[in-house]
């Protein structure tokens, strides 16, 4: 019996080291390739000049970027887990979209230059996003909000808690099903002592969010049917991170949505199909004028 326990412990330890090593490698590669200044320099080649504003949130600040004329209709982008404001850079590069909209993005709590600590609760995440909507909106203005992956869960909470601030909601490969978003074995391992000491803070923060996500989504189930904000849902059948049957789950509670389910679409829509996001934003703006 002891030998068996020892073998399991060794296997788990090796798994932790492999996962941590791979995660650190990928994150460092992402940091070096897509850090804040590199992305700004890249966007400048498209004549895109992001403007920075830090929005107060208690004793902390939220790092935001906006692109375009603030008098235009606005779109707020909410990134996934982990992620940064510039995850939508390919969308921001579209000249036609910039002529039509003011594009707003931010680093969620625990990421980038935002000083707000990582948050487990979707309600608290929504409070941060609502603060940005309040900061940028003109009097009585409603804003289109797009959430990708974990950002979709934050958007759901926004729709429940702050529906009067949103003109149209766009889910992109969103984490919305309590069943499919239960903590995985690697989340549980990463929450332990050794990984907490060696993982980069972005991955620790991401794991913290994912550990509580299913429970938060379960609490929202009874409120989804009351959502009356116009909603568009984009999902792909090649998504290996968020099962496409999440759409079936969501439609049980909120049937009045426009859904786009594509056979060849993966999870990384902001990078693989920015054109789809751009077209959707333009279409929903026409629908809600």
Residue pairs with C-beta under 8 A, 6 or more apart in sequence:
12 189
13 194
15 186
15 189
16 189
16 190
16 192
16 194
16 195
19 186
19 189
19 190
19 195
20 190
20 194
20 195
20 198
20 199
23 199
23 200
23 203
24 198
24 199
24 200
24 203
27 82
27 200
27 202
27 203
28 200
34 84
34 86
36 84
36 86
36 112
36 113
39 86
39 89
40 50
42 89
43 49
43 50
43 89
43 92
43 93
46 93
46 95
47 95
48 67
48 92
48 93
48 98
49 67
50 65
50 66
50 67
50 92
51 65
51 66
51 67
52 63
52 64
52 65
53 64
53 65
53 66
53 135
54 61
54 62
54 63
54 64
55 61
55 62
55 64
55 106
55 131
55 132
55 135
56 62
57 116
57 127
57 128
57 131
58 116
60 114
60 115
60 116
60 117
61 114
61 115
61 116
62 106
62 107
62 109
62 114
62 116
62 128
62 131
62 132
63 85
63 106
63 107
63 112
63 113
63 114
63 115
64 85
64 104
64 105
64 106
64 132
64 135
64 136
65 85
65 86
65 104
65 105
65 106
66 102
66 103
66 104
66 105
66 136
67 92
67 98
67 102
67 103
67 104
68 98
68 99
68 101
68 102
68 103
69 102
70 102
70 136
71 102
71 138
72 100
72 101
72 102
73 100
73 101
73 102
73 143
73 144
73 167
73 285
74 101
74 102
74 103
74 104
74 136
74 137
74 141
74 143
74 144
75 101
75 102
75 103
75 104
75 143
75 144
75 145
75 146
75 281
76 104
76 105
76 106
76 129
76 132
76 133
76 136
76 143
76 144
76 145
76 146
77 85
77 87
77 88
77 91
77 103
77 104
77 105
77 146
77 147
77 148
77 151
78 106
78 108
78 129
78 145
78 146
78 147
78 148
78 151
78 152
78 154
78 155
79 85
79 87
79 88
79 105
79 107
79 108
79 111
79 148
79 149
79 150
79 151
80 87
80 148
80 149
80 150
80 151
80 175
81 108
81 149
81 150
81 151
81 205
81 206
81 209
81 210
82 111
82 202
82 203
82 205
82 206
83 108
83 111
83 148
83 149
83 150
83 151
84 107
84 111
84 112
85 105
85 106
85 107
85 112
86 92
86 105
87 105
87 148
87 270
87 271
88 103
88 105
88 148
88 270
88 274
88 277
90 270
90 271
90 274
91 97
91 103
91 270
91 274
91 277
91 278
92 98
92 103
92 105
93 274
94 274
94 278
96 278
97 103
97 278
97 281
97 282
100 282
100 285
101 144
101 281
101 285
102 136
104 132
104 136
104 143
106 114
106 129
106 132
107 113
107 114
108 114
108 125
108 128
108 151
108 154
109 116
109 117
109 118
109 119
109 124
109 125
109 128
109 205
110 116
110 117
110 118
110 119
110 201
110 202
110 205
110 206
110 208
110 209
111 202
111 205
116 128
118 204
118 205
118 208
118 209
119 125
119 128
119 209
120 208
120 209
120 211
120 212
120 216
121 212
121 216
122 153
122 154
122 156
122 157
122 213
122 216
122 217
122 220
123 157
123 161
123 216
125 153
125 154
125 157
126 154
126 157
126 158
126 160
126 161
126 162
127 161
129 145
129 154
129 155
129 158
130 158
130 161
130 162
130 165
133 143
133 145
133 162
133 165
133 166
134 165
136 143
137 143
137 165
142 164
142 165
142 166
142 167
143 165
143 166
143 167
144 166
144 167
144 168
144 169
144 170
144 281
144 284
144 285
144 288
145 155
145 158
145 166
145 167
145 168
145 169
145 170
146 155
146 169
146 170
146 172
146 277
146 281
147 153
147 154
147 155
147 156
147 169
147 170
147 171
147 172
147 174
148 172
148 173
148 174
148 269
148 270
149 172
149 173
149 174
149 175
149 241
149 242
149 267
150 175
150 209
150 210
150 213
151 172
151 174
152 171
152 172
152 173
152 174
152 175
152 176
153 174
153 175
153 176
153 181
153 213
153 216
153 217
155 169
155 171
155 174
156 171
156 174
156 176
156 217
156 220
156 224
157 216
157 220
158 165
158 166
158 169
159 166
159 169
159 227
159 229
159 231
160 220
160 223
160 224
160 226
160 227
163 227
163 228
163 229
166 229
167 229
167 230
167 288
168 229
168 230
168 231
168 232
168 284
168 285
168 287
168 288
169 229
169 230
169 231
169 232
170 231
170 232
170 234
170 277
170 280
170 281
170 284
171 231
171 232
171 233
171 234
171 235
171 250
172 234
172 269
172 270
172 277
173 234
173 235
173 236
173 239
173 241
173 242
173 267
173 269
174 233
174 235
174 242
174 246
175 181
175 213
175 217
175 242
175 246
176 217
176 246
176 249
176 250
177 217
177 243
177 245
177 246
177 249
177 250
178 214
178 215
178 217
178 218
178 221
179 214
179 249
180 242
180 243
180 245
180 246
180 249
181 210
181 213
181 214
181 217
182 214
183 210
183 211
183 213
183 214
184 210
187 207
187 210
187 211
188 211
189 195
190 196
190 199
190 203
190 204
190 207
191 207
191 208
191 211
195 204
195 207
196 204
199 207
221 253
224 250
224 253
224 254
225 253
225 254
227 254
228 256
230 258
230 284
230 287
230 288
231 254
231 256
231 257
231 258
232 257
232 258
232 259
232 260
232 280
232 284
233 247
233 250
233 257
233 258
233 259
233 260
234 259
234 260
234 262
234 265
234 269
234 276
234 277
234 280
235 242
235 244
235 246
235 247
235 259
235 260
235 261
235 262
235 265
236 244
236 261
236 262
236 263
236 264
236 265
236 266
236 267
236 269
237 244
237 261
237 262
237 263
237 264
237 265
238 263
238 264
238 265
238 266
238 267
239 265
239 266
239 267
240 266
240 267
241 267
242 267
244 261
247 259
247 261
250 257
251 257
251 259
260 276
260 280
262 276
265 272
265 273
265 276
266 272
269 276
269 277
270 277
